[in-house]
């Protein structure tokens, strides 16, 4: 049975209240709308509350997403525009200096993704809960209020923004990136991660592996990242080391933001050393570790244009043997302005020493047949094997490789000092195109807390570094050679 229907002045009052209720307004005024709804119901004007819900739902049709999107895009800075409007790549990232507008761009892009996938859940992640409170929520409040986007906000138990869009309520879950395991059950239309490089590399890479499979619904499923680079960490690994056609990286400098106080930039320049200036003002990937293993290497000075050996030229290579991984780097000796110079022109990674032999047969068949390949390996390979009952050295010799080995490995510190001496002297050059992992080790391999070269982890750079230092130790002059200690030919 229907309740009483409004008439006369009561009907007029109801229409006024409904009009106010239906307008998309910011959350600060929304509490008064709830009071209006309660007033209508208490007056008995509408006992059927489903009518109110239907009117409220239809009222969102008055919000024009296209018009709002155009306003947001028109206000973006050029570097923000490129990042925010890229909907073609599966993964996009904005790497910028302090104050370059990364967080604003991250929120703006998420809003535009919500417009494209209305009614679906979206994720906006900060490394920690305090980051949500201090960075994400203020940015979200500012943008939603500025463009009068209708929304609701719930802070407990975890923060959620719900955009009231024409095609349905669209929730954005604000969560801690470091607690990614709690998001395993979410099916999202987009994911945005702010300041990803402030999280530990181990956590960040594990989270990305788990979470990218969660972004699989909606009309434009996309993963976005915004961060100031903290050396060669997650952002670098994801968009530079593992670059692909489905990824796009955009960069921004602090100076690209014209709204910053010039004194802010000058203060940063006065406060940080050159490598931090490159990262924190220019958004460049540079090593922030002051205790690098190969501290003398500079890609601008130590690159070679040699890509392959001559037909009658001896190939020398260093090899590091490990269970499940064999790493090697290849070079030739040529005369130069500084005398004999080592040109490292290629590298190879494989599973076993047998795989290494097969690679040599494919890559250098003529040199191998004529005995023009010499290996300077890890000394432990002379009495153990990572591949079979044969030693690693014997496997190489049986394939026609000449092996130069010592009874035991020299002290690590001595070989590293020796390598840095020759790098600094310009007598060791590396092909930057072919030797990706070797260059990665030269630029990023660092000492751990115990001041020993770091080993282990997903991006273990010790294997490439070890094969490189073995090669230099055996082929470049060293003081120990004169005292009788040197390579043993077999």
DRENMAR-694380 format. One record per atom (N, C-alpha, C): residue in three letters; x, y, z. Coordinates in steps of 0.2 Angstrom, whole numbers, plus 5000, padded with zeros to 4 digits. Layout:
N
ALAXYZ...
END
This chain:
490
UNK500449945000UNK500050005000UNK500450065000UNK500350114996UNK500750174995UNK500650225000UNK501150255002UNK501050305008UNK500750375005UNK500650425009UNK500350485007UNK500750525002UNK500450554997UNK500850584992UNK500850664993UNK501350694992UNK501350764993UNK500950814989UNK500650864992UNK500250914988UNK500350984990UNK500251034986UNK500251104988UNK500951124989UNK501051164995UNK501651184997UNK502151124999UNK501851075001UNK502251015003UNK502650984997UNK502250984991UNK502550954985UNK503151004983UNK502951074983UNK503551124981UNK504151114986UNK504051104992UNK504651094997UNK504951034995UNK504650974993UNK504950914992UNK505350924985UNK505050964980UNK505450964974UNK506151004975UNK506051064980UNK506651094981UNK507251054985UNK506951014989UNK507450974993UNK507750914988UNK507350894984UNK507550844979UNK508050874974UNK507950934972UNK508450964968UNK509150974971UNK509150994977UNK509751004981UNK510050934982UNK509650884983UNK509950814984UNK510250784978UNK510050804972UNK510250774966UNK510850804963UNK511050864965UNK511550904962UNK512250874965UNK512750854960UNK513350834962UNK513750884966UNK513850884972UNK514250934976UNK514750894980UNK515250934982UNK515850904986UNK515650874992UNK516050834995UNK515850795001UNK515750845007UNK516050905007UNK515950945013UNK515250965014UNK514850975008UNK514150995008UNK513650935008UNK513950875008UNK513550815007UNK513150795014UNK513450815019UNK513150795026UNK512450835026UNK512350895023UNK511750925023UNK511250885019UNK511450855013UNK511050815009UNK510750755013UNK511150725017UNK510850675021UNK510350695026UNK510450755029UNK509950785033UNK509250805029UNK509350825023UNK508750835019UNK508350775017UNK508750715016UNK508450655015UNK508050635021UNK508350635027UNK508050625033UNK507350665034UNK507450725032UNK506850775033UNK506250755029UNK506450735023UNK505850715018UNK505550645021UNK505950605023UNK505650545026UNK505250555032UNK505550595037UNK505150615043UNK504550645042UNK504450685037UNK503850725035UNK503350675032UNK503550615030UNK503050565027UNK502950585020UNK503450625017UNK503350645010UNK503450585005UNK503950545007UNK504150485003UNK504250425008UNK503850385008UNK503950325012UNK504250265008UNK504250275002UNK504550224997UNK505250254996UNK505750235000UNK506450264999UNK506750234992UNK506550184989UNK506850164983UNK506850224978UNK506250264978UNK506250314973UNK506750364974UNK506950374981UNK507550424982UNK508150394979UNK508250324980UNK508850294977UNK508950304970UNK508350294967UNK508350294959UNK508450364957UNK508150414960UNK508350484959UNK509050504959UNK509350484965UNK510050494966UNK510450464961UNK510350404959UNK510750374954UNK510650404947UNK510050424945UNK509950464939UNK510350534939UNK510350564945UNK510650624946UNK511350634944UNK511750574944UNK512450574942UNK512550584934UNK511950574931UNK511950594924UNK512150664922UNK512050704927UNK512150774926UNK512950794926UNK513350744928UNK514050754928UNK514350734922UNK514750774919UNK514950764912UNK515750744912UNK515850684912UNK516550654912UNK516950684907UNK516750694901UNK517150714895UNK517350784897UNK516850824899UNK517050894900UNK517550904906UNK517450864911UNK517950864917UNK518650844915UNK518650784911UNK519350764908UNK519650814904UNK519350854900UNK519650904896UNK519950954900UNK519550974906UNK519851024910UNK520451004914UNK520450944916UNK521050914920UNK521650914915UNK521550884909UNK522050884904UNK522350954902UNK521951004902UNK522151074900UNK522551104905UNK522451084911UNK522851114917UNK523551074918UNK523651024915UNK524350984916UNK524951014913UNK525451004916UNK526151024913UNK526350974908UNK526750994903UNK526850954897UNK527150884899UNK527550874904UNK527750814906UNK527250774909UNK526750804913UNK526250774916UNK525750744910UNK525650794905UNK525150774900UNK525350714896UNK525950704895UNK526150644891UNK526050584895UNK526150584902UNK526050524906UNK525350514907UNK524950564908UNK524250554910UNK523850534904UNK523950554898UNK523550544892UNK523850474889UNK524350444891UNK524550384888UNK524050324890UNK523650304886UNK523250244888UNK523350184883UNK523950194879UNK524050134874UNK524550084877UNK524950104882UNK525450054885UNK525150014891UNK525249954892UNK525049914898UNK525349944904UNK525949974904UNK526350004910UNK526650064908UNK526450114912UNK526750184911UNK527050204917UNK527550254917UNK527950274923UNK528150344922UNK528050384927UNK528350454927UNK528950454932UNK529550464930UNK530150474934UNK530350544934UNK530250574940UNK530450644941UNK530750664947UNK531050724947UNK531350754953UNK530850774958UNK531150804964UNK530650824969UNK530250884966UNK529650884968UNK529250944966UNK529050944959UNK529150894955UNK528950904948UNK528250884947UNK527850874952UNK527150854951UNK526950784949UNK527350744952UNK527250674950UNK526550644954UNK526450664960UNK525850634964UNK525250664961UNK525250724959UNK524650754956UNK524450724949UNK525050704945UNK524950674939UNK524650604940UNK524850574946UNK524650504947UNK523950504949UNK523750554953UNK522950554954UNK522550574948UNK522850624944UNK522450644938UNK522350584934UNK522850544933UNK522850484928UNK522350434931UNK522350424937UNK521950374940UNK521150394939UNK521050464940UNK520350484939UNK520150474932UNK520650484927UNK520450474920UNK520350404918UNK520750354922UNK520550284921UNK519950264924UNK519750304929UNK519050284932UNK518550304927UNK518550364924UNK518150384919UNK518050334913UNK518550294912UNK518550244906UNK518250184909UNK518350164915UNK518150104918UNK517650114924UNK517050144922UNK516650164928UNK516250104931UNK516250104937UNK515850044940UNK516349994943UNK517049994941UNK517549944942UNK517949974948UNK518349934951UNK518749944957UNK519449964954UNK519750024957UNK520350044955UNK520850044961UNK521450034960UNK521950034966UNK522450094966UNK522550134971UNK523050184972UNK523450164978UNK524150154977UNK524550124982UNK525150174984UNK525250184990UNK525850214993UNK526250164996UNK526950174997UNK527350125001UNK527050105008UNK526850155011UNK526650145018UNK525950185020UNK525650165025UNK525050195028UNK525150275029UNK525750295032UNK525850365033UNK525850405027UNK526150365021UNK526150405015UNK525450415012UNK525050365013UNK524350375011UNK524050445015UNK524150445021UNK523950505025UNK524250575023UNK524950565022UNK525250635021UNK525350655013UNK525250605009UNK525350625002UNK524750604998UNK524450544998UNK523950524993UNK523250564995UNK523050565001UNK522350585003UNK522350665002UNK522850705004UNK522850775002UNK522850784994UNK523150744990UNK523150754983UNK522450744980UNK522150684983UNK521550664980UNK521050714982UNK521050744988UNK520550794990UNK520550854986UNK521250874985UNK521350934981UNK521050934974UNK521150874971UNK520950864964UNK520250864963UNK519950824967UNK519250804967UNK518850874969UNK519050914973UNK518750974975UNK518851024969UNK519451024967UNK519551074961UNK519051064955UNK518951004953UNK518550994947UNK517850974949UNK517650984955UNK516950964957UNK516750894955UNK517150844956UNK516950774955UNK516550754961UNK515950724960UNK515550704965UNK515850634968UNK515950634975UNK516250574978UNK516050564985UNK516250504988UNK516150494995UNK516850464997UNK516950485003UNK517650455006UNK517450425013UNK517750365013UNK517750325019UNK518450315022UNK518550335028UNK519250325031UNK519350265035UNK518850235037UNK518950175041UNK518550115038UNK518750055039UNK519450035042UNK520050055038UNK519950055031UNK520450075026UNK520150135022UNK520550185020UNK520350235015UNK520050215009UNK519450235007UNK519150225000UNK518850284998UNK518950304992UNK518650354988UNK518150324983UNK517550344983UNK517050314979UNK516750374974UNK516950374968UNK516750424963UNK516050414961UNK515550464961UNK514850454959UNK514850474952UNK514950424948UNK514950434940UNK514350414937UNK514150434931UNK513550414928UNK513450344927UNK513950304926UNK513850234924UNK513950194931UNK513950224936UNK514050184942UNK514550204947UNK514450194954UNK514950204959UNK515650174957UNK516150214957UNK516850184956UNK517250194961UNK517450144965UNK517850144971UNK518650144969UNK518950184973UNK519750184973UNK519950164979UNK520350104980UNK520550084986UNK521250114987UNK521350154993UNK522050174994UNK522350124999UNK522850104997UNK523150045001UNK523950055002UNK524250025006UNK524950015007UNK525249965002UNK525749994999UNK526049944994UNK526449894997UNK526749905003UNK527149855007UNK526649795010UNK526049815010UNK525549755012UNK525149725006UNK525549715001UNK525249694994UNK524849634995UNK525049585000UNK524749525000UNK524049525002UNK523849585005UNK523149585007UNK522649605001UNK522949614995UNK522649634989UNK522549584984UNK522749524986UNK522749464981UNK522049454978UNK521549464982UNK520849444980UNK520549494976UNK520849554975UNK520549614971UNK520549604964UNK520049614960UNK520049624953UNK519949694951UNK520549724949UNK520549794948UNK520549814940UNK520349874939UNK520349904932UNK520949944931UNK521349964936UNK521950004935UNK522250004942UNK522950014942UNK523350014948UNK523850074947UNK523950114952UNK524450164952UNK524850164958UNK525450164957UNK525950154963UNK526350224963UNK526250254969UNK526650324970UNK527250304974UNK527850334972UNK528450334975UNK528650264977UNK528650224971UNK528850154972UNK529550144974UNK530050184972UNK530750174973UNK530950184981UNK530450214985UNK530550214992UNK530450154996UNK530150104992UNK530050034995UNK530649994993UNK530749944997UNK531349904996UNK531249864989UNK531849854986UNK531749824979UNK531449754980UNK531649724985UNK531349654986UNK530649654986UNK530349694991UNK529649704992UNK529249724985UNK529549784982UNK529249814976UNK529249764971UNK529749724969UNK529749674964UNK529249614965UNK529249594971UNK528749544973UNK528049564972UNK527949624974UNK527249654974UNK527049664967UNK527449684963UNK527249694956UNK527149634952UNK527449574954UNK527349514951UNK526649484953UNK526449494959UNK525849474962UNK525249524959UNK525349584959UNK524849634958UNK524649644951UNK525149634946UNK524949654939UNK524449604937UNK524449544939UNK523849494937UNK523249514940UNK523149564945UNK522549584948UNK522249634943UNK522549674939UNK522349724934UNK522149684928UNK521449664928UNK521249624922UNK520549634920UNK520249684923UNK519549704921UNK519449774919UNK518849794916UNK518849864914UNK518949874907UNK518849934904UNK518949954897UNK519649974896UNK520049994901UNK520750014899UNK521249984905UNK521349924906UNK521749904912UNK522449924911UNK522649964916UNK523349994915UNK523649994922UNK524349994922UNK524749994928UNK525150064927UNK525150104932UNK525550164932UNK525950174938UNK526550204937UNK527050214943UNK527250284942UNK527350314948UNK527650384948UNK528150384954UNK528750414953UNK529250404958UNK529850454957UNK530150474962UNK530850504961UNK531350444961UNK531850444957UNK532250384957UNK532750384963UNK532750324965UNK533250314971UNK533750264969UNK534150284964UNK534750244961UNK534450194956UNK534750134955UNK534450084951UNK534050034954UNK533450054956UNK533050014960UNK532449984955UNK531849984958UNK531249944955UNK531049984949UNK531050044949UNK530850084943UNK531350074937UNK531950074939UNK532450064934UNK532449994931UNK532349944935UNK532349874933UNK531749864929UNK531149894931UNK530549874927UNK530549914920UNK530749974920UNK530650014913UNK531350024909UNK531950004912UNK532550014908UNK532849944907UNK532949904912UNK533249844911UNK532749794908UNK532149794910UNK531649754907UNK531149794902UNK531449834898UNK531049874894UNK530749834889UNK530149854886UNK529749814881UNK529249864878UNK528949844872UNK528549884869UNK527849904872UNK527749864878UNK527049874881UNK527249924887UNK527849954888UNK528049994893UNK528250064890UNK528050114894UNK528250184892UNK528550224899UNK529150254898UNK529450294903UNK529450364902UNK529150404906UNK529250474905UNK529650504911UNK529950564909UNK530450594914UNK530250664915UNK530450694921UNK530250764922UNK530750784927UNK530950854926UNK531450884931UNK531050924936UNK531350944941UNK531050984946UNK530951054943UNK531451074938UNK531351144935UNK530751144930UNK530451084928UNK529951084924UNK529251114927UNK529251114933UNK528651144937UNK528751214938UNK528451264934UNK528551334935UNK528251364941UNK527851324945UNK527551354951UNK527951344957UNK528551314957UNK528951304962UNK529351374964UNK529451384970UNK529851434972UNK530651424970UNK530951474966UNK531551464964UNK532051444969UNK531951474975UNK532351464981UNK532351394983UNK531851354982UNK531751284983UNK532351244979UNK532351254973UNK532851224968UNK533551234970UNK533651304972UNK534351324973UNK534551294980UNK534051284985UNK534251254991UNK534451184990UNK534051144986UNK534251074984UNK534951074981UNK535151114977UNK535751114974UNK536351124979UNK536151164984UNK536651184989UNK536751124994UNK536251084994UNK536151035000UNK536450964998UNK536450944991UNK536550874989UNK537250874984UNK537550814984UNK538150814980UNK537850804973UNK538350804968UNK538150794961UNK537650734959UNK537850674962UNK537450614960UNK536750624962UNK536650654968UNK535950664971UNK535650714967UNK535950764965UNK535650814961UNK535350784954UNK535750744951UNK535450714945UNK534850674946UNK534850634952UNK534250594954UNK533650644956UNK533750684961UNK533250714965UNK532950784961UNK533350814957UNK533150864953UNK533050854946UNK533450804943UNK533350794936UNK532950734934UNK532850694939UNK532450624938UNK532850574934UNK533550574935UNK533950524931UNK534150464936UNK534250414933UNK534450354936UNK535150354937UNK535450364943UNK536150364944UNK536250324951UNK536850304952UNK537050264958UNK537050314964UNK536750294969UNK536750334975UNK537150304980UNK537550244978UNK537950214983UNK538650234982UNK538950264987UNK539650294986UNK540150234987UNK539950174988UNK540450124989UNK540350064984UNK540450094977UNK540450044972UNK541050004971UNK540949944969UNK541549894968UNK541949924962UNK541749934957UNK542149964951UNK542050034951UNK542250074955UNK542150144956UNK542450184951UNK542950154947UNK543250194942UNK542950194935UNK542450154934UNK542150144928UNK541650204926UNK541750224920UNK541350284918UNK541150264910UNK540450254909UNK540250234902UNK540450284897UNK540550344899UNK540650394894UNK541450394892UNK541850364896UNK542550354895UNK542750284893UNK542450234895UNK542650174894UNK542250124890UNK542050154885UNK541650114880UNK542050094874UNK541950034871UNK542350014865UNK541850004859UNK542050014853UNK541650004847UNK541749934844UNK542149894847UNK542349824844UNK541749784846UNK541449744841UNK540849704842UNK541049634841UNK541649614838UNK541749544837UNK542549544835UNK542849484836UNK543549474835UNK543649464827UNK544349474826UNK544549464819UNK544649394818UNK544649364811UNK544649294810UNK545249264813UNK545849294814UNK546349254816UNK546549284823UNK546149314826UNK546249344833UNK546149304839UNK546549304844UNK546449254850UNK545849284854UNK545349244856UNK544849264860UNK545049244867UNK544949294872UNK545049274879UNK544449294883UNK544249244887UNK543649264891UNK543749234898UNK543349274903UNK543349254910UNK542649224911UNK542749174916UNK542149134917UNK542049124925UNK541449134927UNK541249124934UNK540749064934UNK540949004937UNK540448944938UNK540048944944UNK539448934943UNK538948924949UNK538448874947UNK538148844952UNK537648794950UNK537048824947UNK536848804941UNK536248834938UNK536448894934UNK537048924934UNK537248984931UNK537948994930UNK538148994923UNK538849004921UNK538849074917UNK539249124920UNK539349184917UNK540049194914UNK540049224908UNK540649234905UNK540649304901UNK541249334900UNK541349394896UNK541949384892UNK541949414885UNK542449394880UNK542749454878UNK543449454877UNK543749514875UNK544349494870UNK544649544867UNK545249534863UNK545749584865UNK546449574864UNK546949624866UNK547149654859UNK547149714860UNK547449754854UNK547849814856UNK548349834851UNK548749894853UNK548349954853UNK548550004857UNK548250064857UNK548750114859UNK548450184860UNK548950234862UNK549250224869UNK548950184873UNK549250164880UNK549550104880UNK549750074874UNK550050004874UNK549449954873UNK549549894876UNK549049834875UNK548449854879UNK547849854875UNK547249864878UNK546749814878UNK546349794883UNK545849744883UNK545149774881UNK544849744876UNK544249764873UNK543749704875UNK543249714879UNK542749664881UNK542149684877UNK542049634872UNK541549644867UNK540949614867UNK540949554872UNK540249514872UNK540249484879UNK539649454880UNK539549414886UNK539049364885UNK539049314890UNK538549264889UNK538349234896UNK537749214897UNK537449184903UNK537049124901UNK537249064904UNK536949004903UNK536848964909UNK536548904909UNK536448864915UNK537048824917UNK537348784912UNK537848744914UNK538548754910UNK539048724912UNK539648724908UNK539548694901UNK539148644901UNK539048614894UNK538648664890UNK538248704892UNK537848754889UNK538348804886UNK538848814890UNK539448864888UNK539748844882UNK539948774882UNK540348744877UNK539948754870UNK539248734871UNK538848734865UNK538848814862UNK538848854867UNK538848924865UNK539448944861UNK540048924863UNK540648934860UNK540648904853UNK540348844852UNK540348814846UNK539948854841UNK539348874843UNK538948914839UNK539248984837UNK539449014842UNK539649084842UNK540349094838UNK540849054840UNK541549054838UNK541748994835UNK541448964830UNK541648894828UNK542348894825UNK542548944821UNK543148944818UNK543748954823UNK543648994827UNK544149004832UNK544248944837UNK543648914839UNK543748854843UNK544148804839UNK543948794833UNK544248734829UNK545048744828UNK545248814828UNK545948824828UNK546348834834UNK545948824840UNK546248834846UNK546448904848UNK546048954846UNK546149024847UNK545649054853UNK545449004857UNK545049024863UNK545349004869UNK545449054873UNK545749044880UNK545249074885UNK545249024890UNK544749044896UNK545149054902UNK544949114906UNK545249124912UNK544749124917UNK544649064920UNK544049044924UNK544149054932UNK543549044935UNK543549034943UNK544048974944UNK544548984949UNK544948934950UNK544648874953UNK544048884957UNK543748824960UNK543548774955UNK543448794948UNK543248744943UNK543748694942UNK544348694944UNK544848644943UNK544748584947UNK544348584952UNK544248534957UNK543548514959UNK543048554955UNK542348544956UNK542048554950UNK541348534950UNK540948544944UNK540248564946UNK540048614942UNK539348634943UNK538848594938UNK539148554934UNK538748524929UNK538748444929UNK539248414931UNK539248344930UNK539848314934UNK540048254933UNK540648224937UNK541248244934UNK541348274928UNK541948314926UNK541948374929UNK542548404930UNK542648474932UNK542548524927UNK542348584929UNK542148634924UNK542748644919UNK543348644922UNK543948654918UNK544048594913UNK543948534915UNK544048484910UNK543448484905UNK542848504906UNK542348504901UNK542548554896UNK542848614898UNK543048664893UNK543648634889UNK544148604892UNK544748574888UNK544548524883UNK544048484885UNK543848434880UNK543548464874UNK543248524875UNK542948554869UNK543448594865UNK544148594867UNK544648634863UNK544748694866UNK544548714872UNK544648784875UNK545348774879UNK545748824878UNK546348824882UNK546248854889UNK546348824894UNK546148854901UNK546748874905UNK546748934907UNK547348964911UNK547048974918UNK547248934923UNK546948934930UNK547548934935UNK547348964941UNK547748964947UNK547548904951UNK547948884956UNK547748834961UNK547248864965UNK547148924967UNK546648954971UNK546549024968UNK545949044970UNK545749114968UNK546149164972UNK546349224968UNK546749274972UNK546249314977UNK546549354981UNK546049384986UNK545649434982UNK545049434984UNK544549474980UNK544749554980UNK544949574986UNK545149644986UNK545749664981UNK546149614981UNK546749624976UNK546549634969UNK546149584967UNK545849584960UNK545449644958UNK545049674963UNK544649734962UNK545049794961UNK545549794966UNK546049854965UNK546449854959UNK546649794957UNK546949784950UNK546549804944UNK545849784945UNK545449804939UNK545249874939UNK545149904945UNK545049984945UNK545650014942UNK546249994944UNK546850024942UNK546850034934UNK546749974931UNK546749974923UNK546150014920UNK545550004924UNK545050044921UNK545150124921UNK545450144927UNK545650214928UNK546150234923UNK546650184921UNK547150204916UNK546950204909UNK546250184908UNK546050184901UNK546250124897UNK546550074900UNK546750014896UNK546249954896UNK545649964899UNK545149914898UNK544449954896UNK544249924890UNK543649954887UNK543049904887UNK542449924887UNK541849874887UNK541349904882UNK541049854878UNK540549864873UNK539949874877UNK539649934877UNK539049954881UNK538449924878UNK538449904872UNK537849874868UNK537749804870UNK538349764869UNK538349694869UNK538349664877UNK538749704881UNK538849684887UNK538449714893UNK537749704892UNK537249734896UNK537349714904UNK537449654905UNK537549634912UNK538149654915UNK538749654911UNK539349674913UNK539349744915UNK539049784911UNK539049854912UNK538549874918UNK538049834919UNK537649834925UNK538049824931UNK538449774931UNK538849764937UNK539349814938UNK539649844933UNK540149894933UNK539849954936UNK539249974935UNK538950034937UNK538550024944UNK538349964946UNK537949954951UNK538149904957UNK538649864955UNK538849814960UNK539149854966UNK538949844972UNK539149884978UNK539349844984UNK539649864989UNK539849834995UNK539249824999UNK539149775003UNK538649765008UNK538849805015UNK538449785020UNK538549825026UNK539249795029UNK539449745027UNK540149715030UNK540649735026UNK540549775021UNK541049805016UNK541349745012UNK540949695010UNK541149645006UNK540649654999UNK540949634993UNK540449644987UNK539849604988UNK539249634987UNK538649604988UNK538549544984UNK538149494987UNK538049434983UNK537349414985UNK536949384980UNK536349354981UNK535749404979UNK535149384979UNK534549424977UNK534449414970UNK533849444968UNK533649434961UNK534049464956UNK534349524958UNK534849554953UNK535549554956UNK535749484957UNK536449474959UNK536949494954UNK537349544955UNK537849574950UNK538549544951UNK538549494956UNK539249474957UNK539449424952UNK539049384948UNK539249344943UNK539649374937UNK539249424935UNK539549464929UNK540249504931UNK540249524938UNK540849564940UNK541349514941UNK541249454944UNK541749404945UNK542149384938UNK541749364933UNK542049344927UNK542449404924UNK542249464925UNK542549524922UNK543249534926UNK543249524933UNK543849534936UNK544349474935UNK544049414934UNK544549364933UNK544949374926UNK544549404921UNK544849414915UNK545349464915UNK545249524919UNK545749574919UNK546349544923UNK546249514929UNK546749484933UNK547249444929UNK547049404924UNK547449354921UNK547749394914UNK547449444912UNK547749474905UNK548049534906UNK547949574911UNK548349644912UNK548849634917UNK549449674916UNK550049674920UNK549849684927UNK550149654932UNK550049664939UNK550749644942UNK550849684948UNK551449674952UNK551649604954UNK551149564955UNK551249494958UNK551549454953UNK551449474946UNK551749434941UNK552549434942UNK552849494944UNK553549494944UNK553849454950UNK553449444955UNK553649404961UNK553549334960UNK553349304954UNK553349234953UNK552649204954UNK552149244956UNK551549224956UNK551149234950UNK550849194946UNK550549204940UNK550149144938UNK549849144932UNK549449094929UNK549749034928UNK549448974929UNK549648914927UNK549348884921UNK549748874916UNK549548844910UNK549448764910UNK548948744907UNK548848674907UNK548548654901
END
